[in-house]
């Protein structure tokens, strides 16, 4: 798995050395919560036979592609895992008509369940097409990302990954292979467009809208803050308040022009990228001029990057972002703790509301900084702001109103004692409380939330939860896919 959390089951585990992950494992070694057996699926028939087998014998099943899942839903103890990673077909359809539909589409991509983001854009790039992938190239785009509402640098311009979907090939819990779209099976197609991976059926093929390639134009800024005298109190830090406030004041303008943002703010430095897909490679300079001038002229900053770029291909953009470690995979052999919250666009409409947002950010950072959480905050502006219609997808409706997706996080190693891990988990869970107070009844992106979330139905699914549950019960009445219950339909699982 990507993170140690989801390989552990009580004392049962086989930890890698967090500092030398390629070195031999010392001490006792056991499976933990990893699946006991795997089926290396190559096609839909393999999956159909597997589902028939586990249903007949009452065996728990799990579904895994890459193992990136922050909630560990692709791993389950005492289960037979369907491993889709080797399903690697990729196709381009210049025109495409979904089965049973009258609508004809242009420029449709098709990927099998095992295709990862980087494999997808490398295939479609020579064809002059963009794919709405995320930041990390090794994430499988058809699984939890493609079915959970995956976001990325093209989100404000083109929408979520689920917004691009036009047809799925799936195998339902009864072992039946189905082609589903808004004409052939509207409810199941709707649910799998944002209701989460591994909940309703096993997806084998994903057909989605591509977009004619344009340059990715970027404003990149990095700087270290002046070192404060005495003990750092981020809530009283003028530089933190000023910079976060200035970003918030510009965020509505950025979003309206399809500019995505990756903003990482820490106790002593900031890394900020604004990304605008556009043939007009100079437009980003005018739109971000106020933000650029504010940062350039702010006294006391140790600026290490303050540059505009234009990347002719997505591959070149991705290589650039490996330097600030935005797109690079994190080191293996670590455990991860996350919690997040959507901040809607209404909270950016006045100076008074922006001040409330700034207060929430610095309060969360200080709480995390004081209580072993690290103190950093991630301010993602990668949602479907310019695509407000959620009627065709099962994704959390709160996505459509979101300007910032705020993520708090921390990491631990194999040497971190269990009681410290618990403290870190409690810290990160509590650090999003200032944002929850600002957004009652709000939510977050289901794949980057807090697995201990009390109000997970509302937070992860919003008002779509009841209808999604009905669809799940219709297509999986026996609960075959209930390995997902670690964060889902029947509550938490040890």
C-alpha angles and dihedrals in degrees: 000000000000092000135035094233093077096048093059128089109174107297092342111103147112104221121195116224102265091212098040105024094171093057121100117277113252127212127011117346128200139159097259107186095337116123116268095220135019133205109211096217117206099170144002092274090062090053094046092052091047094051091048089051097049092043092052094048100036094242123159113245133204132183123221135176110157104346096236094129110132089204096050093238091143091062129062131166117243092014140125108237124214102215110202097173094108096054094105110160118137126183140175121215114196086195127012137183116195115232111276093004131114094209117099121203133201126220103015123174124207125198133175119236095267099056114117126211096258092048089052099051093043089056097046098037095078087051090059095250137130124216121208094236128152131250100275116067098206095061114110106242099203099053127056092341096049094042099036101057099269115204133201148147092308095050101103091046101042108008134240124327089256090057089064097052117115102163142002134202108212144166113222125212092268089062094253119144111223139180107216132188137139090286103042101037111001099174098049092043090051092049094049090050095079106338093104138270122280096019107100109014142342108269115219103170133022123199116193145165117271123203128221108259120258129170119277106231116200140192108201123192131174129169144155119232126234110273108250123227115252124350115357115245107183092191088064096039110118094197092054093047094046096048096043090046093050091050091049091049090056098039097089091053091047093050094048089058094049094255115154122205138208108189123175116185121186137173092270108017149023135219114193130176125181114192126196120180104209143130086227098080093184098053094086091061093060095043095048097037095108092049091045094049093046092054094042093052098039107120122241101015118137096219116200099168129024106151144131119224137181119205117196093204137031090240091061091049090050093051089051093053092054089075095063085038094239095127100025118102112253119247115283120239096055133113119226133212122188142170128173147175140199116240108203125224092248089072090063097055101092139025090247093055092044088054088055090052092048090050090053093050097049092042090053092046094049093047090051092045093052097044106048095271096116098242100246127129130200116213108193120189095183103114131116096267094151093046104066099162109100097165095106097048135061092219121126105283089219088074090072094062097042126119097167129030101198118204126189117190150163138188134217135193135221088267095057108109116237093245090055091049088053091051091050091049091050091047095052092044090052095043092072092056093096088058092046089053089055094047111040110188090014131129150199142234103288095224094055102041138107113282089207091057110143097203095042095146092061097032098051102029107018117194091344094071099093094049092045090052091052091052091048093050091049096053099031105031094157094052095241091157094049091119079093089068089095083090103007161041101005101030133261124335125210 
